[in-house]
């Protein structure tokens, strides 16, 4: 038989064999390859790696929460440094919303009589004085800011000791009025609460002197004061309370 005929016979035999045995061979081969890939992607080591990844993510989230708590703790400590009265403590109140008011609206916080808050309690932030609580519910309170015409605060300038009464004028601007014209206040001085008012603890930052003018009668001075607190961005306050009333 010639070699060409032999090759033809072998090709026909191979084709017949593949016709009957091909599906079985491919099935077995596919099973082997599938098991191989499964062992690569779903091995016990891979499961352990997945557990480690989940644990790492959990720890990262917990660390983020701890960092946030530490930052708030530092902020609250900086708030408390404004008061020089050792028998005063404070609690944090979150601003829930702003009510309609004469100037920029009052602040409603999530602390009330159930938490020991009372009418007349002073509120501050890390920047300075916010205002005073004028009404209290069981679980909320209303803070009237110092930009309201209803609020007056006895204040003193930090450098020259110029005394006056801080109040709000048109547009919510702050003005330190009735300052003795023999005083020598300076633009840029820090304005603090004084010990003479009887309501606000001494030494709370109120703002800075930005302009000086003569009073209405020409016998005193009026100091325009830029507030230390951005009242439109207040989200939390510290409510100053006597030590035996704080939570």
C-alpha positions as CSV (number, residue, x, y, z in Angstrom):
1,X,0.0,0.0,0.0
2,X,1.4,3.3,-0.9
3,X,2.3,5.8,1.9
4,X,-0.4,8.2,0.7
5,X,-3.1,5.6,1.2
6,X,-1.7,4.8,4.7
7,X,-2.0,8.4,5.8
8,X,-5.5,8.6,4.5
9,X,-6.5,5.5,6.4
10,X,-5.0,6.9,9.6
11,X,-6.8,10.2,9.2
12,X,-10.1,8.4,8.7
13,X,-9.5,6.3,11.8
14,X,-8.6,9.4,13.8
15,X,-11.7,11.2,12.7
16,X,-13.9,8.3,13.6
17,X,-12.3,8.0,17.0
18,X,-12.8,11.7,17.8
19,X,-16.4,11.4,16.7
20,X,-17.1,8.9,19.4
21,X,-14.5,9.8,22.1
22,X,-14.2,13.6,21.7
23,X,-17.0,14.6,24.1
24,X,-15.7,12.3,26.9
25,X,-12.2,13.6,26.5
26,X,-13.3,17.2,26.5
27,X,-15.5,16.6,29.5
28,X,-12.7,15.0,31.5
29,X,-10.3,17.7,30.4
30,X,-12.8,20.4,31.4
31,X,-13.3,18.9,34.8
32,X,-9.6,18.8,35.4
33,X,-9.1,22.4,34.3
34,X,-12.1,23.6,36.3
35,X,-10.8,21.9,39.5
36,X,-7.4,23.4,38.9
37,X,-8.8,26.9,38.6
38,X,-11.1,26.4,41.6
39,X,-8.1,25.4,43.7
40,X,-6.4,28.6,42.7
41,X,-9.2,31.0,43.5
42,X,-11.1,29.3,46.3
43,X,-8.4,27.6,48.3
44,X,-8.2,27.7,52.1
45,X,-5.4,30.3,51.8
46,X,-7.7,32.5,49.8
47,X,-10.4,32.2,52.4
48,X,-7.9,33.2,55.1
49,X,-6.8,36.2,53.1
50,X,-10.5,37.2,52.8
51,X,-10.9,37.0,56.5
52,X,-7.8,39.1,57.0
53,X,-9.1,41.7,54.6
54,X,-12.4,42.0,56.4
55,X,-10.6,42.4,59.7
56,X,-8.4,45.1,58.2
57,X,-11.4,47.0,56.9
58,X,-13.1,46.8,60.3
59,X,-10.0,48.0,62.1
60,X,-9.6,50.9,59.7
61,X,-13.2,52.0,60.3
62,X,-12.7,51.7,64.1
63,X,-9.5,53.8,63.9
64,X,-11.4,56.5,61.9
65,X,-14.0,56.7,64.6
66,X,-11.4,56.9,67.3
67,X,-9.6,59.7,65.5
68,X,-12.9,61.6,65.1
69,X,-13.6,61.2,68.9
70,X,-10.1,62.4,69.7
71,X,-10.5,65.5,67.5
72,X,-13.8,66.3,69.2
73,X,-12.2,65.8,72.6
74,X,-9.5,68.3,71.7
75,X,-12.1,70.7,70.4
76,X,-14.2,70.5,73.6
77,X,-11.1,71.0,75.8
78,X,-10.2,74.1,73.8
79,X,-13.8,75.4,74.3
80,X,-13.6,75.0,78.1
81,X,-10.3,76.9,78.3
82,X,-12.3,80.1,77.7
83,X,-13.9,80.1,81.1
84,X,-11.8,81.0,84.2
85,X,-14.4,79.8,86.7
86,X,-13.3,76.4,88.2
87,X,-16.8,75.5,89.3
88,X,-18.2,75.6,85.8
89,X,-18.5,72.4,83.7
90,X,-20.2,72.0,80.3
91,X,-22.1,69.7,78.1
92,X,-22.2,69.5,74.3
93,X,-25.4,70.5,72.5
94,X,-25.9,69.8,68.8
95,X,-27.7,72.5,66.8
96,X,-30.8,70.8,65.4
97,X,-32.1,73.8,63.4
98,X,-32.4,77.6,63.4
99,X,-35.7,79.3,64.2
100,X,-36.9,82.5,62.7
101,X,-35.4,85.5,64.6
102,X,-34.7,89.1,64.3
103,X,-31.1,88.6,63.3
104,X,-30.0,85.3,61.6
105,X,-32.4,83.3,63.8
106,X,-32.1,81.6,67.1
107,X,-30.4,78.2,67.6
108,X,-32.3,75.2,68.8
109,X,-30.1,72.6,70.5
110,X,-30.8,69.0,71.5
111,X,-30.3,69.5,75.3
112,X,-33.0,70.5,77.7
113,X,-34.3,70.4,81.3
114,X,-33.9,66.6,81.3
115,X,-30.1,67.1,80.9
116,X,-29.9,69.9,83.5
117,X,-30.1,72.9,81.2
118,X,-31.8,76.0,82.5
119,X,-32.8,79.4,81.3
120,X,-29.8,81.8,81.4
121,X,-27.1,79.2,80.7
122,X,-24.3,80.6,78.5
123,X,-23.2,78.9,75.3
124,X,-19.8,79.0,73.6
125,X,-17.9,77.4,70.8
126,X,-14.1,76.9,70.4
127,X,-14.0,80.4,68.7
128,X,-15.9,82.3,71.4
129,X,-19.2,83.4,72.8
130,X,-22.4,82.3,71.0
131,X,-25.2,83.5,73.3
132,X,-27.5,82.6,76.1
133,X,-30.4,80.1,76.5
134,X,-33.7,81.9,76.8
135,X,-36.2,79.0,76.8
136,X,-36.0,75.3,77.8
137,X,-38.0,72.3,76.9
138,X,-37.5,68.8,78.2
139,X,-35.2,67.7,75.4
140,X,-34.3,70.9,73.6
141,X,-33.4,74.6,74.3
142,X,-33.3,77.8,72.4
143,X,-30.1,79.8,72.2
144,X,-30.4,83.5,71.4
145,X,-27.1,84.6,69.8
146,X,-25.3,87.8,70.8
147,X,-26.2,89.2,67.3
148,X,-29.8,89.6,68.6
149,X,-30.8,93.1,69.7
150,X,-32.1,91.5,72.9
151,X,-28.7,90.5,74.2
152,X,-26.3,92.9,76.0
153,X,-22.9,91.8,77.4
154,X,-20.5,93.6,79.6
155,X,-17.1,93.4,77.8
156,X,-13.5,94.6,78.1
157,X,-10.7,94.9,75.6
158,X,-7.8,92.5,76.3
159,X,-4.9,95.0,75.9
160,X,-6.1,98.4,77.0
161,X,-8.8,97.3,79.4
162,X,-11.5,99.5,77.8
163,X,-14.9,98.7,79.3
164,X,-18.3,98.9,77.6
165,X,-21.6,97.2,76.9
166,X,-21.7,95.0,73.8
167,X,-24.9,95.0,71.8
168,X,-26.2,94.5,68.3
169,X,-27.0,97.3,65.8
170,X,-28.6,97.2,62.4
171,X,-27.7,94.1,60.3
172,X,-26.5,92.1,63.3
173,X,-23.3,94.1,63.6
174,X,-21.8,94.2,67.1
175,X,-20.9,97.4,68.8
176,X,-19.1,98.0,72.1
177,X,-20.7,101.2,73.4
178,X,-20.4,103.6,76.4
179,X,-16.6,103.2,76.4
180,X,-14.9,105.9,78.5
181,X,-13.5,108.5,76.1
182,X,-10.4,108.6,78.2
183,X,-9.6,105.0,77.4
184,X,-7.3,104.3,74.5
185,X,-8.6,101.3,72.7
186,X,-6.8,99.9,69.6
187,X,-8.1,98.5,66.4
188,X,-7.4,94.7,66.4
189,X,-7.7,94.3,70.1
190,X,-9.5,91.2,71.3
191,X,-12.8,91.8,73.1
192,X,-13.6,89.6,76.1
193,X,-16.5,89.2,78.5
194,X,-15.8,91.1,81.7
195,X,-16.4,90.1,85.3
196,X,-18.8,93.0,85.9
197,X,-21.8,91.6,84.0
198,X,-22.8,88.9,86.5
199,X,-24.2,86.6,83.8
200,X,-21.3,85.6,81.5
201,X,-18.1,84.0,82.9
202,X,-15.1,86.3,82.7
203,X,-12.6,86.0,79.8
204,X,-14.8,84.5,77.0
205,X,-13.7,85.7,73.6
206,X,-16.3,87.8,71.8
207,X,-14.5,89.3,68.8
208,X,-12.0,91.9,67.7
209,X,-12.2,95.7,67.5
210,X,-12.4,96.7,63.8
211,X,-13.4,100.4,64.1
212,X,-13.5,103.2,66.7
213,X,-15.8,106.2,66.7
214,X,-17.2,108.8,69.1
215,X,-20.5,108.0,70.8
216,X,-23.7,109.8,70.2
217,X,-23.1,112.5,72.8
218,X,-19.4,112.8,72.0
219,X,-18.6,111.9,75.6
220,X,-17.8,108.3,75.0
221,X,-16.5,105.9,72.4
222,X,-18.2,103.2,70.3
223,X,-16.1,100.3,69.1
224,X,-17.3,98.2,66.1
225,X,-16.6,94.5,66.9
226,X,-16.2,91.7,64.4
227,X,-17.6,88.5,66.1
228,X,-15.2,85.6,66.7
229,X,-18.0,83.1,65.9
230,X,-19.4,82.5,62.5
231,X,-23.0,82.1,63.6
232,X,-24.2,80.7,60.3
233,X,-21.8,77.7,60.6
234,X,-22.3,76.8,64.3
235,X,-23.2,73.1,64.5
236,X,-22.3,72.4,68.2
237,X,-22.1,74.5,71.3
238,X,-20.9,74.0,74.8
239,X,-23.5,74.8,77.4
240,X,-21.8,76.1,80.5
241,X,-23.4,74.8,83.7
242,X,-22.6,74.7,87.4
243,X,-20.7,71.6,88.3
244,X,-23.6,70.1,90.3
245,X,-26.0,70.4,87.5
246,X,-24.0,69.1,84.5
247,X,-24.7,65.7,83.2
